[in-house]
Amino acid sequence: MILGIDTSNSPLSVALVNNNTVLIEETHNLKINHSLTAMPAVEEIMKKAKVVPGDLTRIVAAEGPGSYTGVRIGLTIAKTLAWSLKIPLVTVSSLKVLTANALGFNGLICPVMDARRGTVFTALYDGDTLEVVVPDQHSDFKNFLEQVRTYERPVLFTGIDLEIHRPLIEEMLGGMARFASMQNRLPRASNLIALAADEQEQDVHHAVPEYRRITEAEANLVKTDTGTSR
């Protein structure tokens, strides 16, 4: 009995899977504070599925990148449950979770999360195998698309922030670009659980978010240190 939790961006997705069967999955994109909704959502699906905490055998969480707060909330819930129940914890890239919506696409898959100021959290995966072609990163999107263009293959873009960047994608890639349908742009906790089968278990105390960029406070500290050194 596996519980999956993804709060890494504005959508919230939770699911319970038992013996490779999805018992229940709930996903929404209402942009409600995850600190208020995530744990109640977990409790609600467990209640509906008539599952008690002692039935759980594994916890799976999205590790990021994404919202600093969102990633921390989901991972903290997962770590707390795994530690208190003494069951394994597995984490999976939030971008790979999005990519799994398009598994089987004959080409490359590019998940996109807006990171403001023309930057994104993104990566490039093979559509048939979900193997990494370009690793998860925080990148200037125009520069990233220039790299994508060199592969000269069809590219399927997915993610809730897709429309923000669609004009640039079409300008840079033209006919190479494909766009996931709206229902396939949301993360699904059932995909998260499925992907976890290929990942190693984490030590609960050492599992940390994968932000893929430094925080604003860290960036300011670097600037301060640099100025001081001068």
Long-range contacts (C-beta under 8 A, 24 or more apart in sequence): 1-51, 1-55, 1-56, 1-57, 1-58, 2-56, 2-57, 2-58, 2-59, 2-60, 2-193, 2-196, 3-42, 3-46, 3-56, 3-58, 3-59, 3-60, 3-78, 3-81, 4-60, 4-61, 4-189, 4-190, 4-192, 4-193, 4-196, 5-38, 5-42, 5-59, 5-60, 5-61, 5-62, 5-74, 5-77, 5-78, 5-189, 5-192, 6-61, 6-62, 6-74, 6-94, 6-97, 6-187, 6-188, 6-189, 6-192, 7-34, 7-38, 7-62, 7-70, 7-71, 7-73, 7-74, 7-77, 8-62, 8-63, 8-64, 8-65, 8-66, 8-67, 8-70, 8-71, 8-74, 8-94, 8-187, 9-66, 9-67, 9-70, 9-94, 9-113, 9-160, 9-187, 10-67, 10-70, 10-160, 11-160, 11-186, 11-187, 12-37, 12-38, 12-41, 13-186, 13-187, 13-188, 13-189, 13-192, 14-38, 14-41, 14-42, 14-45, 14-189, 15-45, 15-188, 15-189, 15-190, 15-192, 15-193, 16-45, 16-46, 16-49, 16-51, 17-190, 17-193, 17-194, 22-190, 23-49, 23-51, 24-48, 24-49, 25-188, 25-189, 25-190, 27-186, 27-187, 27-188, 27-189, 29-160, 29-186, 34-69, 34-70, 34-73, 34-74, 35-69, 35-73, 38-73, 38-74, 38-77, 39-77, 42-77, 53-81, 53-85, 54-85, 56-81, 56-85, 56-87, 57-87, 57-88, 58-87, 58-88, 58-89, 58-90, 58-196, 59-85, 59-87, 59-88, 59-89, 59-90, 60-89, 60-90, 60-91, 60-92, 60-189, 60-192, 60-193, 60-196, 61-89, 61-90, 61-91, 61-92, 61-192, 62-91, 62-92, 62-93, 62-94, 62-97, 62-187, 62-192, 63-91, 63-92, 63-93, 63-94, 63-207, 63-208, 63-209, 63-210, 64-93, 64-94, 64-209, 64-210, 64-211, 64-212, 65-93, 65-94, 65-95, 65-113, 65-121, 65-136, 65-138, 65-210, 65-211, 65-212, 65-213, 66-94, 66-113, 66-121, 68-209, 68-211, 68-215, 71-209, 71-210, 71-211, 72-209, 75-207, 75-208, 75-209, 78-207, 79-204, 79-207, 82-204, 83-204, 83-205, 88-201, 88-202, 89-201, 89-202, 89-204, 89-207, 90-196, 90-199, 90-200, 90-201, 90-202, 91-199, 91-202, 91-207, 91-210, 92-192, 92-195, 92-196, 92-199, 93-123, 93-136, 93-210, 94-121, 94-187, 95-121, 95-122, 95-123, 95-136, 96-123, 96-125, 96-130, 96-136, 96-195, 97-187, 97-188, 97-191, 97-192, 97-195, 98-158, 98-159, 98-185, 98-187, 99-123, 99-125, 99-130, 99-158, 100-130, 100-188, 100-191, 100-194, 100-195, 101-158, 101-180, 101-184, 101-185, 101-186, 101-188, 101-191, 102-127, 102-156, 102-158, 102-180, 102-184, 103-127, 103-128, 103-130, 104-128, 105-154, 105-156, 105-178, 106-154, 107-153, 107-154, 107-155, 107-156, 107-178, 108-133, 108-148, 108-151, 108-153, 108-154, 108-155, 108-156, 109-155, 109-156, 109-157, 109-158, 110-148, 110-155, 110-156, 110-157, 110-158, 111-157, 111-158, 111-159, 112-141, 112-157, 112-158, 112-159, 112-161, 112-162, 112-165, 113-159, 113-160, 113-161, 114-161, 114-164, 114-165, 115-213, 118-142, 120-144, 120-161, 120-165, 121-212, 121-213, 124-148, 124-151, 124-155, 127-156, 130-195, 136-210, 136-212, 137-212, 138-212, 138-213, 141-165, 141-168, 142-168, 142-172, 145-169, 145-172, 145-173, 146-172, 148-172, 148-173, 149-173, 149-176, 152-176, 154-178, 156-180, 158-184, 158-185, 159-185, 160-185, 160-186
